[in-house]
Structure formats: structure tokens, C-alpha cells
Amino acid sequence: MIQVSEKALKEIKRLRTEDPSTQNAILRVQVVGGGCSGMSYKLGFDQQPATDADKVFEHADVKIVIDSKSYIYLAGTELDFSDGLNGKGFVFNNPNAKRTCGCGESFSA
């Protein structure tokens, strides 16, 4: 399971209201190859799960979908949102990450 902080939920809902095409969309969270540590996080909106293998979670009226390959790396992760002095954006607190890069946008497991 993936946890979502209140700040992240608020930001996801805000993003969905800005674009009419994403008002009822679900948030897709993925792990893709790349970044300085080998793997990167990717967020985007989908209208529905792509396959039956997708894992779907719901937090406060926000559905989150993760493909089965990404879920291996994301199980137990908390998705947070930061708008502090160090930058603005989504933050992944991932207990499966063995090493992260300085920018926090990539990791290795």
C-alpha cells in the first residue's frame, strides 16, 4: 500500500480542478528507469487503470493506481508534498530506496 499525506491529497485535488480533462482522473504513480541513481518516480493522470494487474488505492476521494512492476519498489511509500524553501513538489518517502540522489528525484533499490 502507498500512503498519501494531507498536503499531497490537497495538491492532487488542486491539480485536478485546474484541468477539466483531469477532474475525475486517477493519479498514476510509476517507477521508470533513469535519473542519476538508476530509477525515477513518474506521476500523471489516467482516466482508468490500464490493466487488471494495476493496484488501485483510494485516499479521501483520490484514487491512485500503480502498475505491478512499480509496486515492488513503492510498497510502503508515503507520497508527500513540499512547498518549503527547498523547492516545491511531490516528495516520495520510500523505505525501499537503498540510495537516493541529491535532488531526491531518483533512487536505487
Rosetta blueprint (number, residue, H / E / L):
1 M L
2 I L
3 Q E
4 V E
5 S L
6 E H
7 K H
8 A H
9 L H
10 K H
11 E H
12 I H
13 K H
14 R H
15 L H
16 R H
17 T H
18 E H
19 D L
20 P H
21 S H
22 T H
23 Q L
24 N L
25 A L
26 I E
27 L E
28 R E
29 V E
30 Q E
31 V E
32 V E
33 G E
34 G L
35 G L
36 C L
37 S L
38 G L
39 M E
40 S E
41 Y E
42 K E
43 L E
44 G E
45 F E
46 D E
47 Q L
48 Q L
49 P L
50 A L
51 T L
52 D L
53 A L
54 D L
55 K E
56 V E
57 F E
58 E E
59 H E
60 A L
61 D L
62 V E
63 K E
64 I E
65 V E
66 I E
67 D L
68 S H
69 K H
70 S H
71 Y H
72 I H
73 Y H
74 L H
75 A L
76 G L
77 T L
78 E E
79 L E
80 D E
81 F E
82 S E
83 D E
84 G E
85 L L
86 N L
87 G E
88 K E
89 G E
90 F E
91 V E
92 F E
93 N E
94 N L
95 P L
96 N L
97 A L
98 K L
99 R E
100 T E
101 C L
102 G L
103 C L
104 G L
105 E L
106 S E
107 F E
108 S E
109 A L
